[in-house]
Amino acid sequence: MQIGKTIRKYRKEKGMTQEEMAKRLGVTTPAVNKWENDNSYPDITLLAPIARLLGISLDTLLSFQEELTTEEITSIIMEADQKLKTSAYDEVFLWSKSIIETYPNCLTLIWQLASLLDAQRLIKDIPNATGYDDYILSCYNRVLESEEETLRTSAADSLFGYYLRNEQYEKAEHYLQYYSMQNPLRKLKQATIYRKTNRTEDAYKANEEILFSEYQILSETVHNLYLLSLGEQNFSKAHLLVDKQQMLANLFDMGKYHEAACKLELATIEKDVDTILDTMEIMLHSLDDINIFTTSPLYEHMNFKKTSSTFSEQLKQELLNCFRDRETYGFLDNNERWRIITQQISD
């Protein structure tokens, strides 16, 4: 809030007219009116008397505060957005600068206003659009000093986007250092730089690694949701999630083994005999191709660790122990097909 608005607010709360306030301060009524309309500012020697007269602190009078609330920031951004719809860009730019000067330490506000001004230049034909670059970029760079990682990353993302748009790829790449190594966006943006700078092999490999990693994350996430559904005995949702996990394995070229394996537990819980036996057979018959995803065109630039020649046989033995477990599959004891499957594994 500007000092004029603060004076008006607290003067009215005191039930005092502009004329009464002017008399008590030894100034003219037009002077008070100019203050309240932000046409001029009180002399510095009057700040303490004004604060005492209004019964407020100097911090309140000067609208000083360490940080704006989320609601206050949102209100300012909404006001800026509305101004961009009804006023000339240059006017809103100058207004935004004044807001930033009023709250120079509110980095969240600075980033949001700068982003809004920056984005407006992309969707509208703004005269002399590049003339605002220096100020907007300086705002982003100020936000890079934030102690909050999310805010720093947001500013780095804005700077990366600006330099990428302007084909200044080396500068864009510089801002990737502000992303944590664990942030998947860092690798994705690095892959974009590789592609833009014709480092094709690196671009393929980086994107394929992201794809493979995302499958693992998505698959585990869906499985966790499935376990939550089981905990609530929501079997309808559990079936839906098993179907989704099977679709994921198919979409990411994981092979028949991975597509089938996710169905076994739920079928066993429900004692769905046909599904259990079908799934067991598919898992056994696809063991030799359990790593078939390593030959998929989706991952052809990745280097996978080769499995030992005994890996398939070891996995068969583990499946044997699982499928023959009577505590789990004792209800199949009299099933001829189950006996054939398990005996086949033993051979």
C-alpha positions as CSV (number, residue, x, y, z in Angstrom):
1,M,0.0,0.0,0.0
2,Q,1.3,3.5,-0.9
3,I,1.8,6.0,1.9
4,G,-1.1,8.2,0.6
5,K,-3.5,5.3,0.8
6,T,-2.2,4.5,4.3
7,I,-2.8,8.0,5.4
8,R,-6.3,8.1,4.0
9,K,-7.2,4.7,5.5
10,Y,-6.1,5.6,9.1
11,R,-7.4,9.2,8.9
12,K,-10.8,7.9,8.1
13,E,-10.6,5.3,10.8
14,K,-9.9,8.2,13.3
15,G,-13.0,10.0,12.0
16,M,-10.8,12.9,11.0
17,T,-11.3,15.2,8.0
18,Q,-8.4,16.3,5.7
19,E,-8.9,19.8,7.1
20,E,-8.6,18.7,10.7
21,M,-5.5,16.7,9.9
22,A,-3.9,19.6,8.1
23,K,-4.5,22.0,11.1
24,R,-3.0,19.5,13.6
25,L,0.1,19.1,11.4
26,G,0.5,22.8,10.5
27,V,0.0,22.2,6.7
28,T,-2.6,23.1,4.2
29,T,-5.6,20.9,3.3
30,P,-4.6,20.7,-0.3
31,A,-1.2,19.2,0.9
32,V,-3.0,16.4,2.7
33,N,-5.2,15.8,-0.4
34,K,-2.1,15.5,-2.6
35,W,-0.6,13.0,-0.2
36,E,-3.7,10.9,-0.2
37,N,-3.8,10.9,-4.0
38,D,-0.1,10.1,-4.3
39,N,0.6,13.4,-6.1
40,S,3.2,14.3,-3.6
41,Y,4.8,12.9,-0.4
42,P,5.0,14.4,3.1
43,D,8.2,16.0,4.2
44,I,10.4,13.6,6.0
45,T,10.2,15.7,9.2
46,L,6.4,15.1,9.2
47,L,6.5,11.3,9.1
48,A,6.8,10.8,12.8
49,P,4.1,13.5,13.7
50,I,1.7,11.9,11.0
51,A,2.3,8.4,12.5
52,R,1.6,9.7,16.1
53,L,-1.5,11.6,14.9
54,L,-2.9,8.5,13.2
55,G,-1.9,6.2,16.1
56,I,0.3,3.9,13.9
57,S,4.0,3.0,13.7
58,L,6.3,4.4,11.1
59,D,6.6,0.9,9.6
60,T,2.8,0.9,9.1
61,L,2.9,4.4,7.7
62,L,5.6,3.4,5.2
63,S,4.0,0.1,4.5
64,F,7.1,-1.7,5.5
65,Q,7.0,-5.4,5.9
66,E,9.5,-8.2,5.4
67,E,7.2,-10.2,3.1
68,L,3.8,-10.0,1.5
69,T,1.3,-12.6,2.2
70,T,0.3,-15.1,-0.5
71,E,-3.1,-13.4,-0.7
72,E,-1.5,-9.9,-1.1
73,I,0.8,-11.2,-3.9
74,T,-2.1,-12.9,-5.7
75,S,-4.1,-9.6,-5.5
76,I,-1.3,-7.6,-7.0
77,I,-0.8,-10.2,-9.8
78,M,-4.5,-10.2,-10.6
79,E,-4.4,-6.4,-10.7
80,A,-1.5,-6.5,-13.1
81,D,-3.2,-9.1,-15.3
82,Q,-6.3,-6.9,-15.5
83,K,-4.3,-3.8,-16.4
84,L,-2.6,-5.7,-19.2
85,K,-6.0,-6.3,-20.7
86,T,-7.1,-2.7,-20.5
87,S,-4.0,-0.5,-20.6
88,A,-0.9,-0.1,-22.8
89,Y,1.9,-2.4,-22.1
90,D,4.3,0.4,-21.3
91,E,2.0,1.8,-18.7
92,V,1.6,-1.6,-17.0
93,F,5.4,-2.1,-17.2
94,L,6.0,1.2,-15.3
95,W,3.3,0.4,-12.8
96,S,4.9,-3.0,-12.2
97,K,8.3,-1.4,-11.7
98,S,6.8,0.9,-9.0
99,I,5.3,-2.1,-7.3
100,I,8.7,-3.9,-7.3
101,E,10.4,-0.8,-5.9
102,T,7.8,-0.7,-3.2
103,Y,8.5,-4.3,-2.2
104,P,12.1,-4.8,-3.3
105,N,12.6,-7.8,-1.0
106,C,9.6,-9.8,-2.0
107,L,11.2,-12.1,-4.6
108,T,8.1,-14.2,-5.1
109,L,6.2,-11.0,-6.3
110,I,9.2,-9.9,-8.4
111,W,9.4,-13.2,-10.2
112,Q,5.6,-13.4,-10.8
113,L,5.4,-9.8,-12.1
114,A,8.4,-10.3,-14.4
115,S,7.0,-13.6,-15.7
116,L,3.7,-11.9,-16.4
117,L,5.3,-9.1,-18.3
118,D,7.6,-11.5,-20.1
119,A,4.8,-13.8,-21.2
120,Q,2.7,-10.9,-22.4
121,R,5.4,-10.2,-25.0
122,L,5.0,-13.7,-26.4
123,I,1.3,-13.6,-26.9
124,K,0.8,-10.0,-28.1
125,D,2.5,-7.8,-30.6
126,I,4.2,-5.3,-28.2
127,P,6.0,-2.3,-29.7
128,N,9.7,-2.4,-29.0
129,A,9.3,-5.7,-27.1
130,T,13.0,-6.3,-26.7
131,G,13.4,-2.9,-25.0
132,Y,12.2,-4.4,-21.8
133,D,14.6,-7.3,-21.8
134,D,17.2,-5.8,-19.5
135,Y,14.8,-5.0,-16.7
136,I,12.9,-8.3,-16.9
137,L,16.1,-10.3,-17.0
138,S,17.5,-8.3,-14.0
139,C,14.4,-9.3,-12.1
140,Y,14.9,-13.0,-12.8
141,N,18.5,-12.7,-11.8
142,R,17.6,-11.1,-8.5
143,V,15.3,-14.0,-7.7
144,L,18.2,-16.4,-8.3
145,E,19.5,-15.1,-4.9
146,S,16.5,-16.5,-3.1
147,E,17.0,-19.0,-0.3
148,E,14.1,-21.0,-1.5
149,E,15.0,-23.7,-4.0
150,T,11.6,-23.7,-5.7
151,L,11.9,-19.9,-6.3
152,R,15.5,-20.2,-7.6
153,T,14.5,-23.0,-10.0
154,S,11.5,-20.9,-11.2
155,A,13.8,-18.0,-12.0
156,A,16.3,-20.3,-13.7
157,D,13.5,-21.8,-15.7
158,S,12.5,-18.3,-16.9
159,L,16.0,-17.4,-17.9
160,F,16.5,-20.8,-19.6
161,G,13.4,-20.2,-21.6
162,Y,14.4,-16.7,-22.6
163,Y,17.8,-17.6,-23.9
164,L,16.5,-20.8,-25.5
165,R,13.9,-18.7,-27.4
166,N,16.6,-16.4,-28.6
167,E,18.9,-19.3,-29.6
168,Q,21.6,-18.4,-27.1
169,Y,22.1,-22.0,-26.1
170,E,25.3,-21.6,-24.1
171,K,23.7,-19.0,-21.9
172,A,20.5,-21.2,-21.5
173,E,22.7,-24.1,-20.5
174,H,24.4,-22.0,-17.8
175,Y,21.1,-21.8,-15.8
176,L,20.8,-25.6,-15.6
177,Q,23.2,-25.4,-12.6
178,Y,20.3,-23.9,-10.5
179,Y,18.4,-27.2,-10.9
180,S,19.2,-29.9,-8.3
181,M,20.8,-33.0,-9.8
182,Q,17.7,-34.9,-8.7
183,N,15.3,-32.7,-10.6
184,P,14.2,-34.6,-13.8
185,L,13.6,-31.3,-15.6
186,R,17.4,-30.6,-15.5
187,K,18.1,-33.6,-17.7
188,L,15.1,-32.9,-19.9
189,K,16.3,-29.4,-20.6
190,Q,19.8,-30.6,-21.1
191,A,18.5,-33.0,-23.7
192,T,16.8,-30.0,-25.4
193,I,20.1,-28.1,-25.6
194,Y,21.8,-31.2,-27.1
195,R,19.1,-31.4,-29.8
196,K,19.2,-27.6,-30.5
197,T,23.0,-27.7,-30.8
198,N,23.1,-30.8,-33.1
199,R,24.6,-33.1,-30.4
200,T,22.3,-35.8,-31.7
201,E,23.8,-38.8,-30.0
202,D,23.8,-37.1,-26.6
203,A,20.2,-35.9,-27.2
204,Y,19.0,-39.4,-28.0
205,K,20.7,-41.0,-25.0
206,A,19.5,-38.3,-22.6
207,N,15.9,-38.6,-23.7
208,E,16.0,-42.4,-23.7
209,E,17.4,-42.4,-20.2
210,I,14.5,-40.0,-19.1
211,L,12.0,-42.3,-20.8
212,F,13.3,-45.4,-19.1
213,S,13.5,-43.7,-15.7
214,E,10.0,-42.4,-16.0
215,Y,8.7,-45.9,-16.7
216,Q,10.2,-47.1,-13.4
217,I,8.7,-44.2,-11.5
218,L,5.3,-44.5,-13.1
219,S,5.2,-48.3,-12.7
220,E,6.1,-48.1,-9.0
221,T,3.6,-45.3,-8.4
222,V,0.8,-47.3,-10.0
223,H,1.8,-50.3,-7.9
224,N,1.7,-48.2,-4.8
225,L,-1.8,-47.0,-5.7
226,Y,-2.7,-50.7,-6.3
227,L,-1.5,-51.6,-2.8
228,L,-3.5,-48.8,-1.3
229,S,-6.6,-50.1,-3.1
230,L,-6.0,-53.6,-1.7
231,G,-5.6,-52.2,1.8
232,E,-9.1,-50.6,1.4
233,Q,-10.4,-53.8,-0.3
234,N,-11.4,-51.8,-3.3
235,F,-10.9,-54.6,-5.8
236,S,-12.6,-52.7,-8.6
237,K,-9.9,-50.0,-8.4
238,A,-7.2,-52.6,-7.9
239,H,-8.2,-54.3,-11.2
240,L,-8.1,-50.9,-12.9
241,L,-4.6,-50.2,-11.7
242,V,-3.3,-53.7,-12.7
243,D,-4.7,-53.0,-16.2
244,K,-2.9,-49.6,-16.2
245,Q,0.4,-51.2,-15.1
246,Q,0.1,-53.8,-17.9
247,M,-0.6,-51.0,-20.4
248,L,2.5,-49.1,-19.1
249,A,4.7,-52.2,-19.6
250,N,3.4,-52.5,-23.1
251,L,3.7,-48.8,-23.9
252,F,7.3,-48.7,-22.8
253,D,8.3,-52.0,-24.6
254,M,9.0,-53.8,-21.4
255,G,8.0,-57.2,-22.8
256,K,5.5,-60.0,-22.1
257,Y,7.0,-61.0,-18.8
258,H,6.5,-57.6,-17.2
259,E,3.1,-57.2,-18.8
260,A,1.9,-60.4,-17.3
261,A,3.7,-60.4,-13.9
262,C,1.6,-57.5,-12.5
263,K,-1.6,-59.6,-12.7
264,L,-0.5,-62.6,-10.6
265,E,-0.9,-61.2,-7.1
266,L,-4.5,-59.9,-7.5
267,A,-5.6,-63.1,-9.3
268,T,-4.1,-65.2,-6.5
269,I,-5.9,-63.1,-3.8
270,E,-9.2,-63.6,-5.7
271,K,-8.4,-67.2,-6.4
272,D,-9.0,-66.6,-10.1
273,V,-7.7,-70.0,-11.2
274,D,-7.7,-69.4,-15.0
275,T,-5.9,-66.1,-14.7
276,I,-3.4,-67.5,-12.3
277,L,-2.5,-70.4,-14.6
278,D,-2.5,-68.2,-17.8
279,T,-0.2,-65.7,-16.0
280,M,2.2,-68.4,-14.8
281,E,2.5,-69.9,-18.3
282,I,3.2,-66.5,-19.9
283,M,5.8,-65.6,-17.3
284,L,7.6,-68.9,-17.8
285,H,7.5,-68.8,-21.6
286,S,8.8,-65.2,-21.7
287,L,11.7,-65.7,-19.3
288,D,14.3,-65.9,-22.0
289,D,13.1,-62.5,-23.2
290,I,12.7,-60.8,-19.8
291,N,15.2,-58.1,-20.9
292,I,13.8,-57.7,-24.3
293,F,13.4,-54.0,-23.6
294,T,17.2,-53.6,-24.1
295,T,16.6,-54.3,-27.8
296,S,13.7,-51.8,-28.2
297,P,14.2,-48.9,-30.6
298,L,13.0,-46.7,-27.6
299,Y,16.3,-47.3,-25.8
300,E,18.7,-48.1,-28.7
301,H,21.3,-45.5,-27.6
302,M,21.4,-46.7,-24.0
303,N,24.0,-49.1,-22.6
304,F,22.5,-51.8,-20.4
305,K,24.4,-54.1,-18.2
306,K,24.4,-57.6,-19.6
307,T,22.9,-60.4,-17.5
308,S,24.7,-63.6,-16.8
309,S,24.0,-66.7,-18.8
310,T,22.5,-68.3,-15.7
311,F,20.2,-65.5,-15.0
312,S,17.2,-67.0,-16.7
313,E,17.7,-70.4,-15.0
314,Q,18.0,-68.7,-11.6
315,L,14.8,-66.8,-12.2
316,K,13.0,-70.1,-13.2
317,Q,14.1,-71.6,-9.9
318,E,12.7,-68.6,-8.0
319,L,9.4,-68.9,-9.8
320,L,9.3,-72.6,-9.1
321,N,9.6,-71.8,-5.4
322,C,6.9,-69.3,-5.7
323,F,4.4,-71.3,-7.8
324,R,4.8,-74.5,-5.7
325,D,4.3,-72.7,-2.4
326,R,1.4,-74.6,-0.8
327,E,0.6,-71.8,1.6
328,T,-0.1,-69.5,-1.4
329,Y,-1.3,-72.0,-4.0
330,G,-2.5,-74.9,-1.9
331,F,-6.0,-74.4,-3.3
332,L,-4.7,-75.6,-6.7
333,D,-3.6,-78.9,-5.3
334,N,-6.0,-80.9,-7.3
335,N,-5.7,-78.9,-10.5
336,E,-4.1,-80.9,-13.2
337,R,-2.9,-77.9,-15.2
338,W,-1.2,-76.5,-12.2
339,R,0.6,-79.8,-11.6
340,I,1.8,-79.9,-15.2
341,I,3.1,-76.3,-15.0
342,T,5.0,-76.9,-11.8
343,Q,6.4,-80.2,-13.0
344,Q,7.5,-78.6,-16.3
345,I,9.4,-76.0,-14.3
346,S,11.2,-78.8,-12.4
347,D,12.6,-80.5,-15.4
